[in-house]
Amino acid sequence: MVSSTSPDKLLAQLAKGKPVPAIVLLGTDSYLLDMCRKRIADAYVPDPGLRDWALSRMSARESGWPDVVGRAQMLPMLAQLQVVFVEDVASVERLSEKGRDEVVEILSSYLDQPAPFTVLVLEMKSMDERLKFSKLLAQKALIVELELGEETASLLAVEMAAELGAKIDRAAAALLASLVNGEPARVRTEVEKLAAYAQGASSITVKDVEALVVSERRNKVWDMTDMLASGRRDAAFAFLENLLREGEQPPMIVGALAATYRRLIEARELPATTNKFQAAQRLRMSPDIAEAAVRNAHRFPKRRLVAALHALADADSQLKSSAPDPRALLEFLLVRLSAA
C-alpha cells in the first residue's frame, strides 16, 4: 500500500528523476496545488519548448475515464516523458455504484500496467475513503496531501523571500508561519509585503514581522484559550459568537485552536518561571504570546492538553466529512475543551 506524503517530500522525490505512474494532489490549497503542478512539470518535462507536446490537461467529468486512460497510453511526441493533469476527479463519487465500479475497473487495469512514459496526476479537493475508487488510489498511487506544518511553512517563507530577492531570518520566518497558521498562500502574501517593507535592509527580522503581519486570528484564539484555561466558559462562548459574527470560518477557528494547543504542549515542557523572551526563543513566537502560552500551559496537566487535541481532531473530522451545524459543533467543542 502506498502511503501519503507531503509537498516537500514530493519535491525531494521528484529531484531523484524517477517517474511516478500516478500522483494524487489532494487538498484545497491553491498555492500548493500550483506549486506541485509546476514542480512536476519541471521535473519530468524540463525543456519548455516541449511542453506544448508533453503536458496536457483533461477533465475526468467531461472527457470520461476511457479517454483519460487512452491519453495516458498514447506515446508523447518528441519528449521522452509526458504529464497528464486530470481535474474533476472527485466527480466519480457522484456516479451510481455501477458507474463507480466501471471507473475502478478501467483505472485499476491501467495502474496494473501503467505506461512507462506517462505521469498521471489526479487532482482532488477531498477523498471519500470508504469508496473502492479511493482505496484503489491509496494502494496504487502516490497521494500528496496539500498541507504544510508550521516548520515546513517557515522554510517555504525563506524560499519565497529568496525568490523575491530578499532574505528573512529563520526566527522571523518561524514567527510568520505561526501567525498565518502555516497557510502557504498567506505566507506568500505576507512575504511579498515584508520584502517591500524591508527593502534596502540586510534581512527581514522578527521586529518587521511583528510590525507588519496581520495576526488577528491567532491573537483572538490565544484570548479564547486564556478564557478556557481560566475556567471562563461563558466568556469563551460569547467570544466564539463574536468570531462567527465577524465572519471567521469554523474550520479556521478549529485549525487555529489546534495549532494553539500544540504550542501549549510545547510550552508545558518549559519551567513556569521562564521569562517571555526565553520562551519566545524556544517556542518561536512573539514574547507576549509566548508568555501567555507558558502561563496557560501550566494551568493544565499534559494529559488534559492531549485530550484537547483529540477533541479538536474530532471536530475537524466532522467539519470535513459531514454536514453538521457548525455553530452547534463549535459550542460542543468548547464544552469539551473547558472540561479537558
PELIN-V701487 format. One record per residue. N is the residue number from 1. RES is the residue in three letters. PHI is phi in degrees with one decimal (999 if undefined). Layout:
n=N res=RES phi=PHI
n=N res=RES phi=PHI
This chain:
n=1 res=MET phi=999
n=2 res=VAL phi=-84.0
n=3 res=SER phi=-86.1
n=4 res=SER phi=-80.4
n=5 res=THR phi=-139.4
n=6 res=SER phi=-110.7
n=7 res=PRO phi=-56.4
n=8 res=ASP phi=-67.4
n=9 res=LYS phi=-71.8
n=10 res=LEU phi=-60.7
n=11 res=LEU phi=-61.1
n=12 res=ALA phi=-64.8
n=13 res=GLN phi=-69.8
n=14 res=LEU phi=-62.9
n=15 res=ALA phi=-62.2
n=16 res=LYS phi=-74.2
n=17 res=GLY phi=82.9
n=18 res=LYS phi=-84.3
n=19 res=PRO phi=-61.1
n=20 res=VAL phi=-110.0
n=21 res=PRO phi=-55.1
n=22 res=ALA phi=-145.9
n=23 res=ILE phi=-125.2
n=24 res=VAL phi=-107.0
n=25 res=LEU phi=-94.8
n=26 res=LEU phi=-111.6
n=27 res=GLY phi=147.5
n=28 res=THR phi=-114.6
n=29 res=ASP phi=-73.6
n=30 res=SER phi=-66.0
n=31 res=TYR phi=-64.9
n=32 res=LEU phi=-65.2
n=33 res=LEU phi=-61.9
n=34 res=ASP phi=-63.9
n=35 res=MET phi=-62.8
n=36 res=CYS phi=-66.3
n=37 res=ARG phi=-57.5
n=38 res=LYS phi=-64.7
n=39 res=ARG phi=-68.1
n=40 res=ILE phi=-64.7
n=41 res=ALA phi=-62.0
n=42 res=ASP phi=-62.4
n=43 res=ALA phi=-73.1
n=44 res=TYR phi=-102.0
n=45 res=VAL phi=-132.9
n=46 res=PRO phi=-68.5
n=47 res=ASP phi=-83.7
n=48 res=PRO phi=-57.3
n=49 res=GLY phi=-68.5
n=50 res=LEU phi=-100.7
n=51 res=ARG phi=-71.4
n=52 res=ASP phi=-62.9
n=53 res=TRP phi=-93.0
n=54 res=ALA phi=-105.9
n=55 res=LEU phi=-114.4
n=56 res=SER phi=-140.3
n=57 res=ARG phi=-128.7
n=58 res=MET phi=-135.2
n=59 res=SER phi=-110.2
n=60 res=ALA phi=-63.0
n=61 res=ARG phi=-71.8
n=62 res=GLU phi=-84.5
n=63 res=SER phi=-85.4
n=64 res=GLY phi=89.6
n=65 res=TRP phi=-68.7
n=66 res=PRO phi=-58.9
n=67 res=ASP phi=-70.9
n=68 res=VAL phi=-61.3
n=69 res=VAL phi=-66.6
n=70 res=GLY phi=-61.1
n=71 res=ARG phi=-67.1
n=72 res=ALA phi=-65.2
n=73 res=GLN phi=-86.7
n=74 res=MET phi=-83.4
n=75 res=LEU phi=-60.9
n=76 res=PRO phi=-72.2
n=77 res=MET phi=-86.6
n=78 res=LEU phi=73.4
n=79 res=ALA phi=-86.0
n=80 res=GLN phi=-76.2
n=81 res=LEU phi=-126.9
n=82 res=GLN phi=-131.5
n=83 res=VAL phi=-122.0
n=84 res=VAL phi=-111.6
n=85 res=PHE phi=-89.0
n=86 res=VAL phi=-121.9
n=87 res=GLU phi=-101.8
n=88 res=ASP phi=58.7
n=89 res=VAL phi=-64.7
n=90 res=ALA phi=-67.9
n=91 res=SER phi=-61.7
n=92 res=VAL phi=-61.9
n=93 res=GLU phi=-68.4
n=94 res=ARG phi=-93.2
n=95 res=LEU phi=-77.1
n=96 res=SER phi=-67.5
n=97 res=GLU phi=-59.2
n=98 res=LYS phi=-64.0
n=99 res=GLY phi=-62.8
n=100 res=ARG phi=-64.3
n=101 res=ASP phi=-62.5
n=102 res=GLU phi=-66.0
n=103 res=VAL phi=-64.3
n=104 res=VAL phi=-59.1
n=105 res=GLU phi=-64.4
n=106 res=ILE phi=-64.3
n=107 res=LEU phi=-71.7
n=108 res=SER phi=-62.4
n=109 res=SER phi=-61.6
n=110 res=TYR phi=-68.5
n=111 res=LEU phi=-69.1
n=112 res=ASP phi=-67.7
n=113 res=GLN phi=-137.8
n=114 res=PRO phi=-67.8
n=115 res=ALA phi=-65.2
n=116 res=PRO phi=-69.7
n=117 res=PHE phi=-104.6
n=118 res=THR phi=-128.4
n=119 res=VAL phi=-110.8
n=120 res=LEU phi=-94.8
n=121 res=VAL phi=-112.5
n=122 res=LEU phi=-103.3
n=123 res=GLU phi=-105.4
n=124 res=MET phi=-138.0
n=125 res=LYS phi=-77.5
n=126 res=SER phi=-152.4
n=127 res=MET phi=-141.2
n=128 res=ASP phi=-84.9
n=129 res=GLU phi=-68.5
n=130 res=ARG phi=-79.7
n=131 res=LEU phi=-83.3
n=132 res=LYS phi=-60.4
n=133 res=PHE phi=-59.6
n=134 res=SER phi=-66.0
n=135 res=LYS phi=-64.9
n=136 res=LEU phi=-61.5
n=137 res=LEU phi=-63.7
n=138 res=ALA phi=-61.8
n=139 res=GLN phi=-84.3
n=140 res=LYS phi=-122.9
n=141 res=ALA phi=-127.3
n=142 res=LEU phi=-91.2
n=143 res=ILE phi=-94.4
n=144 res=VAL phi=-109.8
n=145 res=GLU phi=-84.8
n=146 res=LEU phi=-79.5
n=147 res=GLU phi=-140.6
n=148 res=LEU phi=-129.6
n=149 res=GLY phi=-77.8
n=150 res=GLU phi=-63.0
n=151 res=GLU phi=-64.0
n=152 res=THR phi=-67.4
n=153 res=ALA phi=-63.0
n=154 res=SER phi=-68.2
n=155 res=LEU phi=-66.4
n=156 res=LEU phi=-63.6
n=157 res=ALA phi=-61.4
n=158 res=VAL phi=-62.5
n=159 res=GLU phi=-64.5
n=160 res=MET phi=-62.0
n=161 res=ALA phi=-61.4
n=162 res=ALA phi=-62.4
n=163 res=GLU phi=-61.5
n=164 res=LEU phi=-91.1
n=165 res=GLY phi=78.8
n=166 res=ALA phi=-120.0
n=167 res=LYS phi=-131.1
n=168 res=ILE phi=-124.2
n=169 res=ASP phi=-60.6
n=170 res=ARG phi=-58.8
n=171 res=ALA phi=-64.1
n=172 res=ALA phi=-67.1
n=173 res=ALA phi=-64.7
n=174 res=ALA phi=-65.3
n=175 res=LEU phi=-64.2
n=176 res=LEU phi=-59.4
n=177 res=ALA phi=-59.2
n=178 res=SER phi=-65.4
n=179 res=LEU phi=-66.6
n=180 res=VAL phi=-103.8
n=181 res=ASN phi=59.0
n=182 res=GLY phi=69.8
n=183 res=GLU phi=-82.1
n=184 res=PRO phi=-57.4
n=185 res=ALA phi=-62.4
n=186 res=ARG phi=-72.0
n=187 res=VAL phi=-58.5
n=188 res=ARG phi=-61.1
n=189 res=THR phi=-59.7
n=190 res=GLU phi=-70.8
n=191 res=VAL phi=-63.5
n=192 res=GLU phi=-61.5
n=193 res=LYS phi=-65.4
n=194 res=LEU phi=-66.2
n=195 res=ALA phi=-63.2
n=196 res=ALA phi=-71.1
n=197 res=TYR phi=-64.8
n=198 res=ALA phi=-97.1
n=199 res=GLN phi=-55.6
n=200 res=GLY phi=96.3
n=201 res=ALA phi=-84.5
n=202 res=SER phi=-68.5
n=203 res=SER phi=-163.3
n=204 res=ILE phi=-83.9
n=205 res=THR phi=-109.4
n=206 res=VAL phi=-59.0
n=207 res=LYS phi=-62.4
n=208 res=ASP phi=-63.1
n=209 res=VAL phi=-63.8
n=210 res=GLU phi=-64.7
n=211 res=ALA phi=-77.5
n=212 res=LEU phi=-112.2
n=213 res=VAL phi=-76.1
n=214 res=VAL phi=-79.8
n=215 res=SER phi=-128.4
n=216 res=GLU phi=-60.1
n=217 res=ARG phi=-62.8
n=218 res=ARG phi=-65.4
n=219 res=ASN phi=-64.1
n=220 res=LYS phi=-62.3
n=221 res=VAL phi=-66.4
n=222 res=TRP phi=-62.1
n=223 res=ASP phi=-61.6
n=224 res=MET phi=-65.4
n=225 res=THR phi=-62.2
n=226 res=ASP phi=-61.8
n=227 res=MET phi=-63.9
n=228 res=LEU phi=-66.9
n=229 res=ALA phi=-65.4
n=230 res=SER phi=-93.4
n=231 res=GLY phi=79.0
n=232 res=ARG phi=-90.9
n=233 res=ARG phi=-62.9
n=234 res=ASP phi=-60.9
n=235 res=ALA phi=-65.2
n=236 res=ALA phi=-64.8
n=237 res=PHE phi=-63.8
n=238 res=ALA phi=-65.4
n=239 res=PHE phi=-65.5
n=240 res=LEU phi=-60.1
n=241 res=GLU phi=-57.4
n=242 res=ASN phi=-65.4
n=243 res=LEU phi=-59.1
n=244 res=LEU phi=-66.5
n=245 res=ARG phi=-64.7
n=246 res=GLU phi=-81.5
n=247 res=GLY phi=97.8
n=248 res=GLU phi=-65.0
n=249 res=GLN phi=-85.2
n=250 res=PRO phi=-50.2
n=251 res=PRO phi=-60.3
n=252 res=MET phi=-68.6
n=253 res=ILE phi=-63.5
n=254 res=VAL phi=-63.8
n=255 res=GLY phi=-62.3
n=256 res=ALA phi=-67.1
n=257 res=LEU phi=-64.1
n=258 res=ALA phi=-62.1
n=259 res=ALA phi=-61.9
n=260 res=THR phi=-65.3
n=261 res=TYR phi=-69.4
n=262 res=ARG phi=-63.8
n=263 res=ARG phi=-68.4
n=264 res=LEU phi=-63.1
n=265 res=ILE phi=-63.5
n=266 res=GLU phi=-62.8
n=267 res=ALA phi=-66.3
n=268 res=ARG phi=-63.0
n=269 res=GLU phi=-79.1
n=270 res=LEU phi=-87.6
n=271 res=PRO phi=-60.5
n=272 res=ALA phi=-62.4
n=273 res=THR phi=-89.9
n=274 res=THR phi=-60.0
n=275 res=ASN phi=-76.0
n=276 res=LYS phi=-67.3
n=277 res=PHE phi=-77.6
n=278 res=GLN phi=-65.5
n=279 res=ALA phi=-63.4
n=280 res=ALA phi=-61.4
n=281 res=GLN phi=-68.2
n=282 res=ARG phi=-72.1
n=283 res=LEU phi=-94.5
n=284 res=ARG phi=57.2
n=285 res=MET phi=-137.9
n=286 res=SER phi=-68.2
n=287 res=PRO phi=-56.5
n=288 res=ASP phi=-66.6
n=289 res=ILE phi=-68.9
n=290 res=ALA phi=-62.3
n=291 res=GLU phi=-61.4
n=292 res=ALA phi=-65.0
n=293 res=ALA phi=-63.4
n=294 res=VAL phi=-64.6
n=295 res=ARG phi=-61.2
n=296 res=ASN phi=-71.3
n=297 res=ALA phi=-60.1
n=298 res=HIS phi=-82.3
n=299 res=ARG phi=-84.0
n=300 res=PHE phi=-121.7
n=301 res=PRO phi=-71.7
n=302 res=LYS phi=-59.4
n=303 res=ARG phi=-60.7
n=304 res=ARG phi=-76.1
n=305 res=LEU phi=-66.4
n=306 res=VAL phi=-64.1
n=307 res=ALA phi=-61.6
n=308 res=ALA phi=-63.7
n=309 res=LEU phi=-62.7
n=310 res=HIS phi=-63.2
n=311 res=ALA phi=-62.5
n=312 res=LEU phi=-68.2
n=313 res=ALA phi=-63.9
n=314 res=ASP phi=-61.2
n=315 res=ALA phi=-63.3
n=316 res=ASP phi=-61.9
n=317 res=SER phi=-62.9
n=318 res=GLN phi=-66.2
n=319 res=LEU phi=-64.9
n=320 res=LYS phi=-87.8
n=321 res=SER phi=-106.0
n=322 res=SER phi=-143.6
n=323 res=ALA phi=-121.4
n=324 res=PRO phi=-79.7
n=325 res=ASP phi=-80.7
n=326 res=PRO phi=-56.7
n=327 res=ARG phi=-64.2
n=328 res=ALA phi=-62.5
n=329 res=LEU phi=-63.1
n=330 res=LEU phi=-67.9
n=331 res=GLU phi=-65.3
n=332 res=PHE phi=-63.4
n=333 res=LEU phi=-61.3
n=334 res=LEU phi=-63.0
n=335 res=VAL phi=-61.7
n=336 res=ARG phi=-64.1
n=337 res=LEU phi=-67.8
n=338 res=SER phi=-70.5
n=339 res=ALA phi=-75.8
n=340 res=ALA phi=-83.2
